[in-house]
Amino acid sequence: MRAGGWVSIIAIFLFGVLGGSTVSKLIPLGGDISAALGVSPIQFGWLISLIAVPAALLALPSGIVVDRFGSKRVLIGAAVIALGANAIYVFSHSLLAFEFARVLEGAAIVHIYTAGPALLMSSVDGSRRTVAMTVWSAYMPVGTAVGLVIGGVFAGTPAWRFGFAIHGALLLAIGSLGLFLPASAAATGPGPSLSSRILDLRLAYSRPRLLLLGLSFLLLVVMGLGVNTVFPGYVARLHHLQMSAASSVIALATLAMAPGSIITGLLLGRGLRPRTAFLCIAAFAFAVGSCSFLPGPSAPARFALLALWFVATGAAMAVAISTLPVLAEPERRGAAAALLNQAGALATFVSPPLWLALAAGGDWKPLVGLLAIGWTLTLICLWLSIGPARPEAAVPAPVAA
């Protein structure tokens, strides 16, 4: 592949998409995994969350790995590790083995999320680099949708493990395609050490406004991932749908995050006030999110509300992430991004068991209450973190593994 060509850009993007699908592919399989392994809804939520543990622990070391071995090698190696995890899912019959596979997947995707942007920045030049990074920033909503489809195709059937085989086959294909990516050289000189990266991260944690932004990002991920976790089962039960059908429609609705984020980023770049924008976004998101859990709406109306919810959450993410370059001076932007990465990892660890525990009773009121608390706290934190300066145009979001 030619360095900087669209074929290589799309190939790198597909690594990110398959990484993002790893997070969501288990969600439609809750009933199948619970029946096969004898786990409770809360245990299933922790199984989903385990992927965040390596993301939190390896966020800084993964940068050293990429510097040492090069982005191309790391992408291929991560695909191989994720392929092995899918093989464990296919053949294993114990919860411990599933948990081990989940940790392996977490280690794989954190390296994909580090190596992918690094390879784009090193192989693409000029204005195309900006476009390439914009394309990369859509990996999470697209990956989430792909994961819901992969997991939902065989959900509720005796062949529910086939989804892991499909995911493994896709990883094998993209890993093989990665052999033809443009070469990325490993670092020729000594890069920042782990200790210096940790020091930078500690300095980022010492800034109150950055901490408030990190808390805002954490709450946004808790709400977004939580709704994605409980909604397929909630809708399937409420409207007597097959889990595969519910997951497919929700996967389509998830894609609405991308235009919500991109349009808001463009408006912020044209002078839209972030505080005013976020106030409107939070009110709208709470309204449509709450209505999507009410028992009254028909199935089409509920899915339309959910699509609007994802538009709003994508817009909220754009406002939050656009604040990052302003709150961190240039020499601390990497550490500030790492802070948000760790906030996203913590949210991923906490969100699924919390939401599944509340949804287990079948009542919609606790779910709406959680949305009310989440959006109120997010609004307060973001308003306090945003200063009088206008944020820069939205940049690709850090990883919420």
N, C-alpha and C positions, 0 to 999 in steps of 0.2 A: 504494500500500500504506500501511496505517496504521502509524505509527511505534510500535514495541513490540509489534505484532501477530505472531501465530504465522506468518503467511504471509511476512512480511519476515524473521523469524528463520530460517525454513527456507531461504529464498532465499539469505541470507548464508551459511548452513551449506553449501549446495550449491556455492558458490564455493570454499569450503575443500576439499570433497570432490573437485572436479575438479582443484584444485591438487595434492592428495595423489595422485590417480590418475596425474598426470604423472610422478611419481617411478617408479612401478612398471610402467607400461604397456609399457616396452621389454623387461622381463624374459622374458616368454614367447617373444619374437621373436629370441632369440639365434641360433638356427640359421638363420633366414631372413635376418637382417641379415648374418651372417657369410658366407653363400653369395652374397648379392647384392653385398656391398661388399668381400669378400675380407679380412675382419678376423679376428684370432685371438681366443680367449676373453679374454685379458688386454686386448686393445684394446677388445673389446666392454664389458668391465668399466669401462674408463676412459670410454667413451661414456656409460654410465649415470651415472658419477660426475660428469661435467662440469656437471650441473645444480647441484652444490653450490658451484661457484666464484662465481657471482653471489650466491648466498645468503650466503656469507661476506663478500663485498665490499660488498654493498648492505644488510646488516642494519641498520646505523645510518642511512645516507642515506634508506632507504625511509620511516623515521619522519618525516623532514623533508618528503619528497614528500607524504605523507598530510596533514601539517599545512598544507602550502601549497595543495594542490588539493582536499582533502576526500576522505573515505573512499569515497564513492559513485563519484566520477569515477575514482579509482585502481582500484577493482575492475573497472569497465567497461573501462578502458584495458588492464589486465593481461589480461583475457579476450581482447581483440583481439590483443594480442601473442602470446598462446599459440595463438590460432587461426592466425595467420600461421606459427608454427613447425610446426603440423600440416600446413599446405599445403606447406611445404618437404619434410617427410617423404614426402608423397604423390608429389611430382613429381621429387624429386632422386634421383640415382644415384651420388653421391660421398660418401665418408666426411667430407670437410671440410664439406659442406653439412649433413650430419646433426649434426656437432659444433656448427656455428653455430646450428642449430635448438635443440639442447639448451641452449646458453647463453641463447638467447632465452627458453626455457621457465623457466630458473632465475631470470632477471630478473622474469618474470611472477609466479611463485608466491611469491617473497619479498615482493612488494608485496601479493599477496592475503592472505598470512599476517599482514601488518601492518595492512592496511585492514579486514579482516573483524572482528577483535575490537574495533578502534577504533569501527567503526560500530555494533556491538552495544552497546558501553558508552555511546555517545552517544545511542542511540535507544531503549534499553530501561531502565526504571526499576524500583526496588523489588525484591521477591523474584523477579520474573520475570527480572531481569538475571542472578541467580545460576543460574537454570535455563538461560537462554540460553547462558551461558558453559560450562555443563556439556555442553550439546548441541554447542557448537563444539568442545570438547576431543576429541570422537570423530571429527573430520574425517580424521585420519591413518589409523587402521585401516580406516574405511569407504572412504576414498579409495584406499588400497592395494589393497583387495579389488576395487574398481571398475576400477582400472588393470589388475590381473591378468586380469580378465574381458575388458576391451576388447582387450588385447593378445593374449589367448589364443583369442578366437573364431575368428580366421582364421590362427592360427599353424600353420606347416607346410603351408600351401596357397599356390597362386599368387596368391591375393587377400590376402596378409598385410598389405598397406598399407591395406586398408579400415578396419582398426582406427583408424588416424590420422584417416581421414575421419569415423568415428563420434565420436571425441573432439572433433574440430573442430566437428561439428554440435552436440554438447552444449555446447561453449563459446559457440557462437553463440546458442544458446537461452538460456543463463543470462546472457550479456551483454545480450541483449535484455530479459530479465526485470529485470536490474539497473536499467534506465531507470526502472522504477516503484518502486524502493526509496525509502525516506524520504530527503529531502535531508539532506546533511551539510555543514555550513558549513566552509569553510577557516578556518584560524587567523586571528583578527582582529589579533592582536598578535604581536610577535616571539617565537617559541618558542626552545627550546634550540638553540644552533648546533651544527654538526657537531663543531667543536673541543671544545665543552663535553661533548658526548656521548662523544667519544673519551677525554677526561680521566676521565669517570665510569667508562668501561670499563677504563681503565688502573688506576684505584683498585680495581676489582673483581678484576683480575688480581693485585693485590698481596696479596690475602687467601688464605693457604694452604688454609684449609678450603673456601673457594669454588672454588679450583683443583682440589682433590680431588673436590668434587662435580661439577665440569665434566668431569673425567676419568672419573668413574663414568658420567655421562650419555653421554660419547663411547663408552665400551666397550659400554654397553647398545645404542646405536644400531648399532655395528659388528656385534654379534651378531644383533640382530633383522633388520636389513636384509640381512646376509649370508645368513642362513637363507632369507629370502624370495627372494634372488637365485638361489641354487643349487638350492633344493628342487624347483621345477617340473621342471627337466631331470633331476635326480637320480631323482625318483620315476618320471618318464616312461620313463627308461632301465631302471630296476630292475624295473618291473612291466609294461613293454611297453605303456604307455598313450600315447594321443595327447596332445601338449602342451596342447591346448585343454582336455581333460578334467582333466589334472593341475592346470592353472592355476585352473580353476573351483573345484575342491575346496579347493585351498590358499587361494583367495580367501575361501571360506566360513570356513575355519579362522582366517584372520586377524582376522575380526570378533570372535573370542573375546577379543582384547585389551581391548575396551571394557568388558565386565562385570568382567574381572580388575582393571582400573584403578579403576572406579567402586566396586566392593565394598571394595577395599583402602583407598580414600580415605575411605569411610564408617567403616571400622574404625579407621583412624588418628584420625579425628575423635572417636571414642569412647574413645580412650586406649590403643590398641594400641602397644606399644613398637616403634619403627622398627628398631632393631638386631636384636632377636629376630625380627621379621617378615622382614627382609631375609635373615637367615641361613637361615631355613626356605625362603623363596622361591628363593634361589640354589641350595640343595641340590636342591630339587624341579625347578627349571628345568634344571639340568645333567643330572639323571637322565632326565627325559622327552626332553630335546633330544638326548642321546646315543643313547638307545634308538630315536629316530626315524631315525637314520642307520644303525643296524645292518642288515645284510642279511637277517636272519631274519623280522621281522614281516610279516604279510600287508598288503595295501594298506589295508583298512579299519582294522586296528590301527595302522598307521603314521599314517594321517590323524587318528585319535583322539589319538595321542601328540602330533602336531603341534598340534592344537587345545589340548591341555593346555599345551604350550610357549608358545603365544600368551597363554593366561590368565596364566601365570607372568610373562612379560615385561611384560604390561600392569600386573600388580601391582608388579613391580620398578620400573617407570617411576613409578608413583604414589608409592612410598616415596621415590624420589630427588627428584622434583619437590616433594613436600610439605616437603622440607627447605629449599628455596630461601628462603621468607619468613623463616625463623629465622636463616639464615646471613648474610643481607643486611639491614641496618637499613633502615627504610622509604625513606630518601632515596636508597638505592643499589639498590633492587630492580629498577629498569629496566635498569641496567647489568649486574646479575647475570644477569638473564634474557637479555640480549644475549650474555653470556659463554657461556651454555648454548646459545644459538642458533648461535654460532660453533663450539662443540664438536660440535654435531650436524651442521653443514655439513662440518666436517673428517672426521667419521666417514663421512658419505655419500660423500665423495670417495675415501676409502681402502678402504672395505669391499667394494664389488663386485669390483674387480680382485683383491683379496687372496683372497676366497672362491672366485672363479671359477678362479684359478690353482691353488688347492689341490684343487678338485673336478675339474679337467681330467684328473687321473690316474685317476679312477674309484674311488679307495680312500677308505673312510669314516674310517680312523684319523686322518688329519690334521685332518679336520673336527671330530671329537670332541676331539682335542687342543687345537684352537683354542678350543672351548667351555670346556674345563677351564681354560685360561690366562685366558680372558676373565672367567669368573665368579669365579675366585680373586682376580684383580686388582680387579674391581669391588667385591667384598665387602670387601677390605682398604681401598680408597679410601673407600667409603661409611662404614665403621665409624670411620675416622679423622676424617671430615668431620662426622659427627653428634655434637653435644655432648649434655650432659645434659638440655637443654631439649627438650620435646616439640614436634615439628613441628606446624604448622597443618594444617588439612584440605587435602587435595590440591587444587591449582589446575591449570588447563589447562596442558599441557606446551608449552614453547617449540618453535619450529619445528625439525624435523630434515629439512631439505629434501632 
